[in-house]
Amino acid sequence: MLLEIEDLDVAFKNDEGAVNIAAADVNLKLDRGEILGIVGESGSGKSSVSMSVARLLPCPPAFYPKGRILLDGADILTMPVAELRKIRGKKIGVIFQDPMGSLSPLHRIGDQLVETILLHEKMAKKSAAAMALEWLGKVGIPDPAVRSRAYPHELSGGMQQRVMIAMGLMLGPDLIIADEPTTALDVTIQAQVLKLIKSLHQSNSGVLLITHDLGVVSQMATKIAVMKDGRVVETSGNPQAFFENPSHPYSRGLVREAKRMELDVGDDNPPQHGWQA
């Protein structure tokens, strides 16, 4: 099994010592070739769990009262920081929901990609630069040589997100964490980004897809976990069956609302998701 989350609690402690539990008793599994869609409203704990998988939450204030996160059998939560730095980007690739908050505004796009490559791969800088240009082309950025010299603010939101996808995928990670990868994108760009992630996803890797959008999940996921108030309330290894007959009342409400929103679009824009009645 590629990823196993066992009885995980994620908590935060404020300056006064008060503790807030963001996620409790989370148990999830993800194997290579699978795309696990974690869905739930804002504050459900899905991002806290996903960022914990790469141990990207600042500790403190975050801490883990109990549980394990096993990546190929190794516990991420007890792993030394030096070891974590080796696997982030290489074994674990992350596509953040806010590229402007994740890309350095002071460095050109190409330089940031090259730095990531050289951090994990032993190769000449010239070869790393060529690899960076190749991946900018793979994610559909026109004129990669020109765009590589741009700063993040000089690119559109869709272009920035494509850069994040290139950065997250170019080293061939075993685990890809995509945290709300299309939140800030318009519908056209969203479809392109999802197609990119799915097409570049390899059968020997697993994808952890975090989103509140059931439409995205219906297009992408091979299995589903629903979170509410920090807990997993339903899991399914059959997305089609889940959308046809969710078992938990909260899940039924999510599916019902998603279908209602699709129907409100109107006859000129019929629903595109396979789970529609």
C-alpha positions, -999 to 999 in steps of 0.1 A, spaced: 0 0 0 14 34 -10 -3 55 17 -20 45 49 -34 70 74 -42 52 106 -63 67 135 -50 102 128 -58 132 150 -47 167 138 -49 194 164 -38 231 169 -29 248 201 -33 286 204 -12 310 226 -36 305 255 -32 268 254 -66 260 240 -67 230 217 -87 228 185 -92 194 169 -91 198 131 -94 161 123 -100 130 144 -98 92 140 -90 95 102 -84 62 85 -76 62 47 -57 41 22 -44 49 -12 -25 26 -35 -6 33 -67 -28 39 -97 -56 52 -75 -71 87 -72 -87 93 -38 -111 122 -38 -115 137 -3 -146 159 -3 -163 181 23 -172 217 31 -147 243 42 -135 235 77 -142 197 74 -105 189 80 -96 177 45 -68 202 39 -54 196 74 -52 159 67 -36 163 32 -10 188 44 -1 165 73 7 138 47 36 159 35 40 173 71 36 208 58 16 222 88 38 243 111 44 225 144 36 243 166 8 253 165 -1 220 148 5 187 166 -6 151 164 -21 135 195 -23 101 179 -21 82 147 3 73 119 9 83 83 27 56 65 42 62 31 55 29 17 56 17 54 76 47 67 59 69 93 59 105 80 51 118 115 83 104 131 106 110 101 136 132 107 134 166 90 164 159 68 147 128 55 115 147 49 133 173 28 146 145 6 112 131 -2 92 163 -6 91 171 -43 108 138 -52 86 111 -36 57 134 -26 46 161 -51 22 188 -40 0 210 -61 -12 238 -39 -45 256 -42 -29 291 -43 0 293 -67 7 330 -60 11 321 -23 33 291 -31 56 305 -59 83 329 -49 74 364 -63 111 373 -63 124 346 -87 116 338 -123 95 307 -131 123 288 -148 147 294 -119 122 280 -94 118 249 -115 155 244 -119 161 249 -82 136 222 -74 152 198 -99 188 204 -86 177 199 -51 168 163 -58 186 153 -89 223 151 -97 226 168 -131 242 198 -147 223 231 -144 220 232 -182 202 198 -182 180 209 -154 170 240 -174 162 219 -204 140 196 -182 122 226 -168 114 239 -203 102 204 -214 78 203 -185 65 238 -191 56 226 -225 41 194 -212 16 213 -190 6 234 -220 24 267 -214 31 284 -248 66 296 -256 82 279 -226 116 296 -231 99 330 -229 75 322 -201 104 307 -180 119 341 -177 87 356 -163 79 363 -127 48 347 -113 28 380 -113 34 383 -150 14 351 -156 -24 345 -155 -39 324 -127 -43 295 -151 -6 297 -162 5 299 -125 -15 268 -118 1 250 -147 36 259 -133 25 244 -100 14 212 -118 48 210 -135 66 215 -103 45 189 -85 48 162 -112 82 167 -130 102 145 -106 78 116 -110 66 114 -74 50 83 -60 23 104 -43 7 135 -57 -13 158 -34 -36 181 -52 -53 205 -27 -82 223 -44 -61 226 -76 -89 244 -96 -105 267 -70 -95 300 -85 -98 290 -121 -126 297 -146 -145 267 -160 -125 264 -192 -91 265 -175 -104 242 -147 -113 215 -173 -78 219 -189 -60 216 -155 -80 185 -145 -72 169 -178 -35 177 -173 -34 161 -139 -52 130 -150 -32 126 -182 2 131 -164 -8 108 -135 11 76 -139 -2 41 -130 27 37 -105 17 68 -85 -13 77 -64 -32 110 -62 -48 125 -32 -73 150 -45 -88 174 -20 -118 194 -31 -153 206 -21 -164 202 -57 -183 169 -64 -182 176 -101 -144 174 -100 -145 142 -80 -169 126 -105 -144 133 -133 -113 123 -115 -116 99 -85 -114 61 -85 -124 62 -48 -140 87 -25 -139 98 12 -164 123 26 -153 144 56 -175 164 80 -164 182 112 -130 166 111 -141 130 106 -145 107 77 -182 99 76 -182 78 44 -158 60 20 -165 44 -13 -144 24 -38 -171 28 -64 -177 65 -73 -206 57 -96 -224 38 -69 -216 66 -44 -233 93 -66 -263 71 -72 -268 60 -36 -247 77 -9 -252 61 25 -245 90 49 -271 118 53 -244 144 49 -232 128 17 -267 126 4 -271 163 10 -239 171 -8 -249 150 -39 -284 165 -39 -271 200 -37 -246 194 -65 -272 180 -88 -295 209 -80 -268 234 -89 -261 215 -122 -298 216 -131 -299 254 -123 -274 260 -151 -302 255 -176 -310 236 -208 -284 255 -228 -256 241 -207 -265 205 -199 -247 187 -171 -214 171 -181 -208 147 -151 -214 110 -154 -233 109 -121 -262 130 -133 -296 114 -134 
